[in-house]
Each structure stands twice: as C-alpha cells, then as structure tokens.
Amino acid sequence: MDLNFFSISGLVLSLTCFVLLLMILKFGTRKLHYIWALFNISLIIWGSFAFAIGKTSNEDLVFLLWKIAHIGIILIPILFFHVIYLLCELNQKKTLLIIYFQGAFFLALNFFGSKDIFISAPKLIFQSFYYFTAGVMYHLFFAVWIAIVFYGILQLFIAYRKAAGGIRRNQILYFLVGLCVGFSGGLTNFFPIYDLKIYPVGNFAIPLYCVIATYAIMRYRLMDIHLVIKKGMVYSLSGGILASLFVVLILIMTKYLENVAGATSHAITIIAALTIAVLFNPLKNSVQKIIDKNFYKRTYNYYDVIRDISHKLTTMFELKTIHEYIANTIFDTFGLHSIYVLNAASGRNCEVVYQRLNKYTKKKELNIAEQGNLTHNSELIRLTIETENILIKDELPAFEGKIGQDGIERIRREFELFGGELAASVFIEDQLALLLLLGEKLSGDMFTREDINMLKTISDQIAIATKNARLYKEKLDSEKLASIGMMAATFAHEVRNPLTSLKTFAQLMPEKYNDIEFREGFSKIVVGEIQKIDDLICDLLDFSAEKKSARVTEYDLVGLVDESIDYVKSKLSLAHKNIMFEKEYACESFIMMGDMKQLRQLFTNLMTNGCQAMNGEGTLRVEIHPDGDSVDVTIADTGKGIHPDDIQKIFDPFVTNRESGTGLGLPISKKIVEEHNGSLRVESMLSEGAMFTVTLPVQNK
C-alpha cells in the first residue's frame, strides 16, 4: 500500500519518541526518568507498528502486526500511571500493582486467548489501510484503559491543587497541558473500532505531548507557563498584524508601483518583506508592553531593579543596612511570604541577622527554630558551599547522585524550618559570607529563569558591597585604635607635666618647709597643676558622654557672646597677649532658647583656639548675623591658617598642632552645635587665618 496519514503519523511518533528515549537514557538519573523512558518505548512499539500496518495489505500479516502493536497499547496507561505515581509521590502501591496485573492479564489475552476474544479479523477502512475488529473482552479492556487514564489525570489535578507553588506545581501543569494534547489525539485511534467515521490522525498530537512531558520531567528549572503563554501571545499578535500588513503592502504597492514605476511582482514582494523585517522588532516590543500592562502587571523590570540596587549599594557601608535593604528589595520585588538573611562570617555556622515575614504569614507556621541558626553540620550549607549556586527545594532530586535520598530529605527539612523555597548564596573570596533563604511567592508562581539570573546578579552585588563594608569597618577600627593610641599619648603627656612639677615640689618640701616664699609658691603651683589635670578630665568626660538632656533656657545670644569675649580677654591679659577684638553685630540683642553653659563653652573654645593660632598678636573678629530661621556667629582670626590636608581632620578627637593641649576643643564644640540642631563650618587659607561659622536655629526648643 501507499503511504497514508495513519502510517506517516506512526512514523513521526516512533522517531520522535526514539530521539527522546536517547536523551532520557543519556541524561536521566532518577527512577522517574527510567519509567518515562519505558513509556516512550511503549509509544515506539505502537508508532512503528502503526507505520507498518498502514503500509501492509496482507490481512494475516496485518492481524499479527496489530497483536504486536497492542503490546505498546496495553503498556501505555500502565506506564503512564507509574510516571504519575512517581511524579506526584503517591502512596498507592496497591493500586499500582493492580494496574500492572490487569496489564499482564490483557497481554496474555492478546497472545494466548481465542482468535475473537480480544481482537479479531481486520477490515479495510477509508479505502486506505486495515484496522482490527474488537473482540468481546476488548470492550472491557478499553473501559479499563480509559479508567486508568482518567484516574491518573485526577491524581494530577489533586497533586496540582496541593502543590504550594514553585517548580513542582509548574511541572505538573506542563504535564497536564501535554496530557490534554496527547491523549485527546490518542483517543482517535479507538474511533474506527466503534465505526466512528473519523480518520485516526491523533498520532500527530502524541509526539507533542511526549516532548512537553519530557521537558517537564527532565528539566527542573522550567520556563514559567505564564511566560510561555505571554510569549505566545506576543508572537501570535505580532505575526498576525505583520501578516495583515504584508498583504496590504503587496496590494497597495502592486496597484501603484507596478503602474507608475513599472516594478515587477518579485521586486514588490522583496520590498514588502524588507519593510516587515524592519518593523517586526519594534512592533513585537510594543505588543509586549501592551500585554504586560494589561495582563501581567506584577512583572518587574529586571534592569531597573539591578540598576537601583547597584546605585544604592555604592552608598552603604554598614552590614546591617546592606542586609535590610537587600532583603526588603527582594521581598517586595518577588512578593514573598518570607525572607531570612543568615550571616556566615564566623566559621561555617549561619546566624539569622535579618528576617521579614508577610503580614499574612505567621512565624509559628514556619516552624523556625528558636535560635534561628544553621550549624556547621547543615547539609544545606555543605551543598551550598560545594555547588556555589542557587538551590531550589524542588530541584533537590537532581543532587540525588551526590548526596543520596537521605541528604535530600535533610535539606528539605532545613528549608521547611525557615519556610524556604530557594537558597541564594553570597561568596567572598571563595568563602560563604551570606545565605538568603526565600519563601514561596504569594502568587504561588515558581521562580523563573529571569528570577534566578537576577538573584545571581544581586548576589554578586552583595558580595562587592559586603567586602567594601568590611574594609570600611576595618579602616574605622584601625582609626579608632590610632585615636586610642593618640589619646593615651596625649593624656600621658598632659598629665605627666603637672605631675612632674608636683613631684619636684614634693621632693623639695622637707628641705624648704620653713621657707615661707617657697610654701606660697608651692601652693599656687600645686593648685594650678591640679586644675590642669581636672580640666583634662572634664574635657575627656564632655567628649565621651552621651547626648545630654540640655538645660534649655531663654538667653540673649549677643550677651552670651560678649561674656565669652570678656572671659577670653581676661585670660589673655594674664598671659600678656597683644590680641585685638573686633565685633560686628547686626542686632543689639537676640533672644533664643538653648543651654547657656554649653554654648558659652562653645564660643569660648572657638575664640581661645583663634587666639592660640595667632601666637600672641593679631585680630579676632566676631560677627553675629540673623538669617531668617537661623543665626550665624562667625569667629575669624588672622593666624597662620589651617593646611588643606588638615581641614578634614580638625574635628577628629586628639588632633592638634600645638605642643600642649588635648585636641578635644573642636570635637567638643562640634558636638555642642549638633546637640542644638545647628552646624559648624570652617574656611581657611594659609597665612591668612581661619574662620569658623556657627549656625543655630532660632527656635531650638
């Protein structure tokens, strides 16, 4: 006989399943994969013998071929249910055994029963090929065949509804979609038995089912079904619009160009095709935007998220801030039930440093351990370190060859401890630094390939930001240690000088006790040296103290500044300094609120610093200028100025260019200004002096 559609469909089915079988045998690692391989073999048996049946005209040979073809037909529902049994992890071993027993029964009936009990003499249909006639028991077989298939579909639906989300749910959905296509086509092969005049071309649909189901079973990281639908909509609409446009262009260009320019039909077709090619990509992008806007509003822009994260992380130098920002960004972007950030900086133990739960997700539902940690014995941490990749709970069976079924179960329990579906790791210099445990999405959708790629990029960004934060902390720690060393040296120097004087006088006291002049001088010097030590201790306490509860009172700023000037003048006259004071006040009085004692210390410190910078002579200029809601007090000297390299450091503690002094005057002054919600600025040019400007808010209650 000549080739017919029935024969061709059988050939397509057998060749497709043979290619899939080779792929499964090469890449399969689990029992599910091998049972699916047997399912494909059953389809190869059916398809190859269907091809032979369609080409054979000898009735006796056709009858034998139909008997052999029924090996595949009988095995199809059995292996189909066995695949579902493994895929859905059913606890129905007895049901599976019963299904295998019925298969053995019908196989025996097929080969060893009487001629007409199962299948009988073939008949010519559609004037094309021979089809068997159903025997008495065949009707029972068909009913059982249908029952097994529908029972398997029912189990798939139940498993789909129970699946919380993620890959497993998507895997079952793919299987269901393929199943609807494949078995609806396969059923057409039974129509001729019951004299339904419908050509059995359903074998063309079965290969599509096999391809979809193989993809679902073999690949863990499936393309999101919604993404498949969306891309299908985009390309279908774009193709439809462009096809219509192509026809319109051909009609218009044929009508005008052929008559006016004398263009041939081939040239017109080429021009129209080039026009369509140029328009395809812009049109596709426009259609995709419209579909996203109207049907997929929850999708995010991959590049916008990455750009925002990269920009924000460059300004963050505290690990806590980084952890919170990243966790919240991922949580909001994906719409998660929960997220946990575990720090692995100390050894291989991972401790929860930040967590966020959706308001509908109760912590007790997650069964999280009270300590919220993963120890160094954690299988999850070990596998994360070995793979250095993102782990998804539903993909764990892929590691069965590496960690065994027991290892998979232990990691699943660790995931469930945190309500986790995905673990993203952050490595710094090949060492695990952070572990992000993401819960499932509120939508129940799986994590797509785009999600995985974005998390990998975010992990790289976190690694860089974390490393920078650690380096910054190390720098601060080293500066702190340097400050402590400087403080110790300064403190020792400032205390040792008075103590040396006291020690000298104490040693001379027994010899010169009767010397009245010595005793009077001794008394003055001892009091002065003790006062120096007391002042040093007061400065240190002022600087190290937490923010004080300021004694806020009403005061006159002009009067307070004048008092500070008078106090500094009195100190200068005692030291025989030749320094002139100039005052420029924009008002005679200015009533404000604040701590007078602190502010007096502020202005006294700044004026004293200015006088000391002038080495005994010069001019100190003091200005007061109200400016709306604030007032500026400027203190400028005519000293040698501050070197540009030192400007950034003058407010650091224990930094001083003078031989004596603790270097705490300016840090204390800055602290006082900040406690009054103001600001302190400095401007300076070498050899021309320095100018300090204190800006205070008018109402400072």
Secondary structure, DSSP 8 states (H G I E B T S, - for coil): ----HHHHHHHHHHHHHHHHHHHHHHH--SHHHHHHHHHHHHHHHHHHHHHHHHH---HHHHHHHHHHHHHHHHHHHHHHHHHHHHHTT---HHHHHHHHHHHHHHHHHHHHS-TTTSEEEEEEETTTEEEEEE-TTHHHHHHHHHHHHHHHHHHHHHHHHH--SHHHHHHHHHHHHHHHHHHHHHGGGGGGGGT------GGGTHHHHHHHHHHHHH-SS---HHHHHHHHHHHHHHHHHHHHHHHHHHHHHHHHHHHHT---HHHHHHHHHHHHHHHHHHHHHHHHHHHHHHH-TT---HHHHHHHHHHHHTT---HHHHHHHHHHHHHHHHTBSEEEEEE--STT-EEEEEEEE-TTS-HHHHT--TT-EE-TT-HHHHHHHHH-S-EEGGGGGGGHHHHHHHHHHHHHHHHHHTTEEEEEEEEETTEEEEEEEEE-BTT-----HHHHHHHHHHHHHHHHHHHHHHHHHHHHHHHHHHHHHHHHHHHHHHHHHHHHHHHHHHHHHHHHTT-HHHHHHHHHHHHHHHHHHHHHHHHHHHHHS-------EEEEHHHHHHHHHHHHHHHHHHTT-EEEEEEEESSS--EEEE-HHHHHHHHHHHHHHHHHHTTTEEEEEEEEEEETTEEEEEEE--SS---HHHHTTTTSTT--SSSSS-S-HHHHHHHHHHHTT-EEEEEEETTTEEEEEEEEES---
